[in-house]
Amino acid sequence: MSRYREPICRLCRIEKSKLFLKGNKCLTDKCPLERRAYAPGQHGRSRRRILGYGIQLREKQKLKRYYGMSEKQFRLFFERAERQKAITGEALLAMLERRLDNVAFVTGFAHSRAHARQLITHGHFLVNESRITVPSFQVKAGDVVTFRERSAKSEDVKAMLEVHKNKAVPGWLEVDWDGKTARVVALPTRADITIPVEEHMVVELYSK
């Protein structure tokens, strides 16, 4: 699978939106988007009017990069969302939110989604007491996500949770900081998803 190897903060500048790819750095003045809120490159400051297909493409790229997915992975998620009875765009967002790597990040169990993927593939997380090593694993209502016993005792994990314990958690999730566990209390709805994206543009792009 292809892997992005350029400076990751360039992606936020390209999309002119914070994608929270660097964890806590995105919330500080060190975020490159705070200092240079324009696209990278020689012509980054120039004003280019984007219309039609360009707008749809930017929305798709923004959403794909926000969750750290390849084009092939994202397309598979879209095709699954299309097969559901719900509105395709909302179904897609709900499925993306339910990815285990996203859950680990938004609950504060990882510094970023990339960090969450690393922890998951290394086997640090359990879902309903079963070890899961697939970042795209879809959690369901009632699922309990926690660290492996050995991982929970790690000084790095303890320090990370101490930093994130005051983090705001989406309403469809519930976190027990003392027990180092997160519970999925309900499936996410569109109202729970605060990403600045127009998902209908993504649907229109793939429907061409």
Secondary structure, DSSP 8 states (H G I E B T S, - for coil): -----S-THHHHHHHTS----SGGGGGSTT-HHHH--S-SSTTTTS-----THHHHHHHHHHHHHHTT--HHHHHHHHHHHHTSSS-HHHHHHHHHHTBHHHHHHHTTSSSSHHHHHHHHHTT-EEETTEE---TT-B--TT-EEEE-HHHHT-HHHHHHHHHHTT----TTEEEETTTTEEEE-S---GGG------HHHHHHHHT-
